[in-house]
């Protein structure tokens, strides 16, 4: 049965009253047994008492039916909103002994007649390609008047039962309830009278009058510069050559199905309405992005400065009751697209729909008004994949003033409870239907079966799709789903970087001035711990590209950073020192900073996660003697490698001429027939061992003892290993070399005290390292 042929409740009641005079129903969806013929019963005694006794059960049923009908009409009169009957409908189902199978709409797609615009109707001859559609329930606002003046766009205001009589705004088309009823759209019958979801009628009106682009807005959206074309991609064109590539979230993790786009635009502590609350804590920036060709971002979601699209949880916990929000997003951040398999909330007050996605404008009516556009957005995103389209998020496109109005949490609670399950369901849903509209109806039916919306929205979907066909809309062609294909491997060349800014925000009602107080507190704590420790760093890469960056990174924490390299650079304060004899240069630094608590030596192939060294004992020696590949014991008697034999002979010479305490410590720890070989990429010398270190350097003198042999020898001579703070660096990640297909990001962890190896040759490499380290120290993002 076509949706437009449905029988009204009044007609059904009249048919029931007609009794046996009613002809058998020919509808395949009729009640079971409706077409059976019964023989005429024999005549009975007409005495009323006898008749009532014999038919008492029937009388009770009749009285119950009359009472139920009266209750329905009373509720209908008390609450004209269609949602008012929803609770009654649900209660009736729950008491019927089990859920009834939903009827699947029977739509003859090829037989939907066109709907012509009546010649005498208002705006019959008007056509426009670009429309702004808003719902209005109050007198025209200044923001709405500005929207009416946006050049090249036609403003369409859709009224409801709350709209003041005589509503009028110069330059705008106003659809009153009376005019909506005259348009002939099937879906209008399903729209509640007092809700903004009546915009559905406005979308159809715009499409029927030539729309190619629809900007879904509200009555307080202020467009900066009054030019939507400067903020959105209004003209997508027909080829990829017309548009540059877009950044796209990475599909590397197939289990990541939802993202918070506000992080990308500089507000990591803010989340959009409709984001699952268990994802709110995911505030880290993207490790990397990929790219996608522009031109198929059929749904474009803009961000709003001032009052963004936030839920009641955020609104009530992030500001005092009498204060207004005035948040800002990064207007220079690049727009970013979502790949198939990944979703984000999409709203109804700052979203641009291109013609291929017009089917996704329908607002459900069986859910709360605060949930309708979010559920629509997730539903539309899933169908969008079927035509090869995607959603893209844009830097701030409007400004919305916060009127400090109460946010109805009760209207959102279904979102908080069910949205995570909805996203999972949509990602797993598949349909074998052959056309787009059949798939859309199939998904709507499946969502009703799963309880995400009601049967009412299944019928609305069927009516909406028929209305689209009737007003001349041509459904797009289907394309294969990428999420069902094997994902291509993301190579290093495909990884695109963008580091979001961290803009002032709000945290539990307190303004954040640039950064979160917690992070500032950590920086103060680290600086207090290491603020009188000198770092001596040997740089193997080009110092003109990296020396300043290393100072920026570690100079925030340590007293100072001394840069050593194979070649000096006076302009960058880089001092000449060969790595093979770096230990011989250290006494000069020790003397220069005689008041320092200690000295950390670090090679640029190793990254130091200083936040994991807060418990290390600064009065003890640290070195990587617990790291198998970094510290190795080498036998001498059987060794056939000439280099080790010569180095061993020099160690014996130095130890043999050392004072008794050096000899005793070394020989008890190592003996005389072997030596320690350590990369010495990282070690710490506290103030109380500085003099011993200097003495040992003096004992080496002009001998060509290598840094990797001298440093472990010094440590074993200065103090027995059991006195080292070996636990300080014991958790270091240390790889001799990375596999050919691996990168530093694949071995890096913010939980280790240090990670080796990394290769930093330029600013780009440095930014990669910073982005990884910011997991442990978020304030590092201020450096890039």
CORCOR-V696727 format. One record per residue. N is the residue number from 1. SS is DSSP state (hx for helix, st for strand, lp for the rest). BURIAL is 1 if it has 16 or more other C-alpha atoms within 10 Angstrom, else 0. Layout:
# CORCOR-V696727
{{N/SS/BURIAL} {N/SS/BURIAL}}
This chain:
# CORCOR-V696727
{{1/lp/0} {2/lp/0} {3/hx/1} {4/hx/0} {5/hx/0} {6/lp/0} {7/lp/0} {8/lp/0} {9/hx/0} {10/hx/0} {11/hx/0} {12/hx/0} {13/hx/0} {14/hx/0} {15/hx/0} {16/hx/0} {17/hx/0} {18/hx/0} {19/hx/0} {20/hx/0} {21/hx/0} {22/lp/0} {23/lp/0} {24/lp/0} {25/lp/0} {26/lp/0} {27/lp/0} {28/lp/0} {29/lp/0} {30/lp/0} {31/lp/0} {32/lp/0} {33/lp/0} {34/lp/0} {35/lp/0} {36/lp/0} {37/lp/0} {38/lp/0} {39/lp/0} {40/lp/0} {41/lp/0} {42/lp/0} {43/lp/0} {44/lp/0} {45/lp/0} {46/lp/0} {47/lp/0} {48/hx/0} {49/hx/0} {50/hx/0} {51/hx/0} {52/hx/0} {53/hx/0} {54/hx/0} {55/lp/0} {56/hx/0} {57/hx/0} {58/hx/0} {59/hx/0} {60/hx/0} {61/hx/0} {62/hx/0} {63/hx/0} {64/hx/0} {65/hx/0} {66/hx/0} {67/hx/0} {68/hx/0} {69/hx/0} {70/hx/0} {71/hx/0} {72/hx/0} {73/hx/0} {74/hx/0} {75/hx/0} {76/hx/0} {77/hx/0} {78/hx/0} {79/lp/0} {80/lp/0} {81/lp/1} {82/hx/1} {83/hx/1} {84/hx/0} {85/hx/0} {86/hx/1} {87/hx/0} {88/hx/0} {89/hx/0} {90/hx/0} {91/hx/0} {92/hx/0} {93/hx/0} {94/hx/0} {95/lp/0} {96/lp/0} {97/lp/0} {98/lp/0} {99/lp/0} {100/lp/0} {101/lp/0} {102/lp/0} {103/lp/0} {104/lp/0} {105/lp/1} {106/lp/0} {107/lp/1} {108/lp/0} {109/hx/0} {110/hx/0} {111/hx/0} {112/lp/1} {113/lp/0} {114/lp/0} {115/lp/1} {116/lp/0} {117/lp/1} {118/lp/0} {119/lp/0} {120/lp/0} {121/lp/0} {122/lp/0} {123/lp/0} {124/lp/0} {125/lp/0} {126/lp/0} {127/lp/0} {128/lp/1} {129/lp/1} {130/st/1} {131/st/1} {132/st/1} {133/st/1} {134/st/1} {135/st/1} {136/st/1} {137/lp/1} {138/lp/0} {139/lp/0} {140/lp/1} {141/lp/0} {142/hx/0} {143/hx/1} {144/hx/1} {145/hx/1} {146/hx/1} {147/hx/1} {148/hx/1} {149/lp/1} {150/lp/1} {151/lp/0} {152/lp/0} {153/lp/1} {154/st/1} {155/st/1} {156/st/1} {157/st/1} {158/st/1} {159/st/1} {160/lp/1} {161/lp/1} {162/lp/0} {163/lp/1} {164/lp/0} {165/lp/0} {166/lp/0} {167/lp/1} {168/lp/0} {169/lp/1} {170/lp/0} {171/lp/0} {172/st/1} {173/st/1} {174/st/1} {175/st/1} {176/lp/1} {177/hx/1} {178/hx/0} {179/hx/0} {180/hx/1} {181/hx/0} {182/lp/0} {183/lp/1} {184/lp/1} {185/lp/1} {186/hx/1} {187/hx/1} {188/hx/1} {189/hx/0} {190/hx/1} {191/lp/1} {192/lp/1} {193/lp/1} {194/lp/1} {195/lp/1} {196/hx/1} {197/hx/1} {198/hx/1} {199/hx/1} {200/hx/1} {201/hx/1} {202/hx/1} {203/hx/1} {204/hx/1} {205/hx/1} {206/hx/1} {207/hx/1} {208/hx/1} {209/lp/1} {210/lp/1} {211/lp/1} {212/lp/1} {213/st/1} {214/st/1} {215/st/1} {216/st/1} {217/st/1} {218/lp/1} {219/lp/1} {220/lp/1} {221/st/1} {222/st/1} {223/lp/1} {224/hx/0} {225/hx/0} {226/hx/1} {227/lp/1} {228/hx/1} {229/hx/0} {230/hx/0} {231/lp/1} {232/lp/1} {233/lp/1} {234/lp/1} {235/lp/0} {236/lp/1} {237/lp/0} {238/lp/0} {239/lp/0} {240/hx/0} {241/hx/0} {242/hx/0} {243/lp/0} {244/lp/0} {245/st/0} {246/st/1} {247/st/1} {248/st/1} {249/st/1} {250/lp/1} {251/lp/1} {252/lp/0} {253/lp/0} {254/lp/0} {255/lp/0} {256/lp/0} {257/lp/1} {258/st/1} {259/lp/1} {260/lp/1} {261/lp/1} {262/lp/1} {263/lp/1} {264/lp/1} {265/lp/1} {266/lp/1} {267/lp/1} {268/lp/1} {269/lp/1} {270/lp/1} {271/lp/1} {272/lp/1} {273/lp/1} {274/lp/1} {275/lp/1} {276/lp/1} {277/hx/0} {278/hx/0} {279/hx/0} {280/lp/0} {281/lp/0} {282/lp/0} {283/lp/1} {284/lp/0} {285/lp/1} {286/lp/1} {287/lp/1} {288/lp/1} {289/st/1} {290/st/1} {291/st/1} {292/st/1} {293/st/1} {294/lp/1} {295/lp/1} {296/lp/1} {297/lp/1} {298/lp/1} {299/st/1} {300/st/1} {301/st/1} {302/st/1} {303/st/1} {304/st/1} {305/st/1} {306/st/1} {307/lp/1} {308/lp/1} {309/lp/1} {310/lp/0} {311/lp/1} {312/hx/1} {313/hx/0} {314/hx/1} {315/hx/1} {316/hx/0} {317/hx/0} {318/lp/1} {319/lp/1} {320/lp/0} {321/lp/0} {322/lp/0} {323/lp/0} {324/lp/1} {325/lp/1} {326/lp/0} {327/st/1} {328/lp/1} {329/lp/1} {330/lp/1} {331/lp/1} {332/lp/0} {333/lp/1} {334/lp/1} {335/lp/1} {336/st/1} {337/st/1} {338/lp/1} {339/lp/1} {340/lp/1} {341/lp/1} {342/lp/1} {343/st/1} {344/lp/1} {345/lp/1} {346/lp/1} {347/lp/1} {348/lp/1} {349/lp/1} {350/st/1} {351/st/1} {352/st/1} {353/st/1} {354/st/1} {355/hx/1} {356/hx/1} {357/hx/1} {358/hx/1} {359/hx/1} {360/hx/1} {361/hx/1} {362/lp/1} {363/lp/1} {364/lp/1} {365/lp/1} {366/lp/1} {367/lp/1} {368/lp/1} {369/hx/1} {370/hx/1} {371/hx/1} {372/hx/1} {373/hx/1} {374/hx/1} {375/hx/1} {376/hx/1} {377/hx/1} {378/hx/1} {379/hx/1} {380/hx/1} {381/hx/1} {382/hx/1} {383/hx/1} {384/hx/1} {385/hx/1} {386/hx/1} {387/hx/1} {388/lp/1} {389/lp/1} {390/lp/1} {391/st/1} {392/st/1} {393/st/1} {394/st/1} {395/st/1} {396/st/1} {397/st/1} {398/st/1} {399/st/1} {400/st/1} {401/lp/1} {402/lp/0} {403/lp/0} {404/lp/0} {405/lp/0} {406/lp/0} {407/lp/1} {408/lp/0} {409/hx/0} {410/hx/0} {411/hx/0} {412/hx/1} {413/hx/0} {414/hx/1} {415/hx/1} {416/hx/1} {417/hx/0} {418/hx/0} {419/hx/1} {420/hx/1} {421/hx/0} {422/hx/1} {423/hx/1} {424/hx/0} {425/hx/0} {426/hx/1} {427/hx/0} {428/hx/0} {429/lp/0} {430/lp/0} {431/lp/0} {432/lp/0} {433/lp/0} {434/lp/0} {435/lp/0} {436/hx/1} {437/hx/1} {438/hx/1} {439/hx/1} {440/hx/1} {441/hx/1} {442/hx/1} {443/hx/1} {444/hx/1} {445/hx/1} {446/hx/1} {447/hx/1} {448/hx/1} {449/hx/1} {450/lp/0} {451/lp/0} {452/lp/1} {453/lp/1} {454/lp/1} {455/hx/1} {456/hx/1} {457/hx/1} {458/hx/1} {459/hx/1} {460/hx/1} {461/hx/1} {462/hx/1} {463/hx/1} {464/hx/1} {465/hx/1} {466/hx/1} {467/hx/1} {468/hx/1} {469/hx/1} {470/hx/1} {471/lp/1} {472/lp/1} {473/lp/1} {474/lp/0} {475/lp/1} {476/lp/0} {477/lp/0} {478/lp/1} {479/lp/0} {480/lp/0} {481/lp/0} {482/hx/0} {483/hx/0} {484/hx/0} {485/lp/0} {486/lp/0} {487/lp/0} {488/lp/0} {489/lp/0} {490/lp/0} {491/lp/0} {492/hx/0} {493/hx/0} {494/hx/0} {495/lp/0} {496/st/0} {497/lp/1} {498/lp/1} {499/lp/1} {500/lp/1} {501/lp/1} {502/lp/1} {503/lp/1} {504/lp/1} {505/st/1} {506/st/1} {507/st/1} {508/lp/0} {509/lp/1} {510/st/0} {511/st/0} {512/st/0} {513/lp/0} {514/lp/0} {515/lp/1} {516/lp/1} {517/hx/0} {518/hx/0} {519/hx/0} {520/hx/0} {521/hx/0} {522/hx/0} {523/hx/1} {524/hx/0} {525/hx/0} {526/hx/1} {527/hx/1} {528/hx/0} {529/hx/1} {530/hx/1} {531/lp/1} {532/lp/1} {533/st/1} {534/st/1} {535/st/1} {536/st/1} {537/st/1} {538/st/1} {539/lp/1} {540/lp/1} {541/lp/1} {542/lp/0} {543/hx/1} {544/hx/0} {545/hx/0} {546/hx/1} {547/hx/1} {548/hx/1} {549/hx/1} {550/hx/1} {551/hx/1} {552/hx/0} {553/hx/1} {554/hx/1} {555/hx/1} {556/lp/1} {557/lp/1} {558/lp/1} {559/lp/1} {560/st/1} {561/st/1} {562/st/1} {563/st/1} {564/st/1} {565/st/1} {566/lp/1} {567/lp/0} {568/lp/0} {569/st/1} {570/lp/0} {571/lp/0} {572/lp/0} {573/lp/0} {574/st/1} {575/st/1} {576/st/1} {577/lp/1} {578/lp/1} {579/hx/1} {580/hx/0} {581/hx/1} {582/lp/1} {583/hx/1} {584/hx/1} {585/hx/1} {586/hx/1} {587/hx/1} {588/hx/0} {589/hx/0} {590/hx/1} {591/hx/0} {592/hx/0} {593/lp/1} {594/lp/0} {595/lp/0} {596/lp/1} {597/lp/1} {598/st/1} {599/st/1} {600/st/1} {601/st/1} {602/st/1} {603/st/1} {604/lp/1} {605/lp/1} {606/st/1} {607/st/1} {608/st/1} {609/lp/1} {610/hx/1} {611/hx/1} {612/hx/1} {613/lp/1} {614/lp/0} {615/lp/0} {616/lp/0} {617/lp/0} {618/lp/1} {619/lp/1} {620/lp/1} {621/lp/1} {622/st/1} {623/st/1} {624/lp/1} {625/lp/1} {626/lp/1} {627/lp/1} {628/lp/0} {629/lp/0} {630/lp/1} {631/st/1} {632/st/1} {633/st/0} {634/st/1} {635/st/1} {636/lp/1} {637/lp/0} {638/lp/0} {639/lp/0} {640/lp/0} {641/lp/0} {642/hx/0} {643/hx/0} {644/hx/1} {645/hx/1} {646/hx/0} {647/hx/1} {648/hx/1} {649/hx/0} {650/hx/1} {651/hx/1} {652/hx/1} {653/hx/0} {654/hx/1} {655/hx/1} {656/hx/0} {657/lp/0} {658/lp/1} {659/lp/0} {660/hx/0} {661/hx/0} {662/hx/1} {663/hx/1} {664/hx/1} {665/hx/1} {666/hx/1} {667/hx/1} {668/hx/0} {669/hx/0} {670/hx/1} {671/lp/0} {672/lp/1} {673/lp/0} {674/st/1} {675/st/1} {676/st/1} {677/st/1} {678/st/1} {679/lp/1} {680/lp/1} {681/lp/1} {682/st/1} {683/st/1} {684/st/1} {685/st/1} {686/st/1} {687/hx/1} {688/hx/0} {689/hx/1} {690/hx/1} {691/hx/0} {692/hx/1} {693/hx/1} {694/hx/1} {695/hx/0} {696/hx/1} {697/hx/1} {698/hx/0} {699/hx/1} {700/hx/1} {701/lp/0} {702/lp/0} {703/lp/0} {704/lp/0} {705/lp/1} {706/lp/1} {707/hx/1} {708/hx/1} {709/hx/1} {710/hx/1} {711/hx/1} {712/hx/1} {713/hx/1} {714/hx/1} {715/hx/1} {716/hx/1} {717/hx/1} {718/hx/1} {719/lp/1} {720/lp/1} {721/hx/1} {722/hx/0} {723/hx/0} {724/lp/1} {725/lp/1} {726/hx/1} {727/hx/1} {728/hx/1} {729/lp/1} {730/lp/1} {731/lp/1} {732/lp/1} {733/st/1} {734/st/1} {735/lp/0} {736/lp/0} {737/lp/0} {738/lp/0} {739/lp/0} {740/lp/0} {741/lp/0} {742/lp/0} {743/lp/0} {744/hx/1} {745/hx/0} {746/hx/0} {747/hx/0} {748/lp/1} {749/lp/1} {750/lp/1} {751/lp/0} {752/lp/1} {753/lp/1} {754/st/1} {755/st/1} {756/st/1} {757/lp/1} {758/lp/1} {759/lp/1} {760/lp/1} {761/lp/1} {762/lp/1} {763/hx/0} {764/hx/0} {765/hx/0} {766/hx/1} {767/hx/1} {768/hx/1} {769/hx/1} {770/hx/1} {771/hx/1} {772/hx/1} {773/hx/1} {774/lp/1} {775/lp/1} {776/lp/1} {777/lp/1} {778/hx/1} {779/hx/1} {780/hx/1} {781/hx/1} {782/hx/0} {783/hx/0} {784/lp/0}}
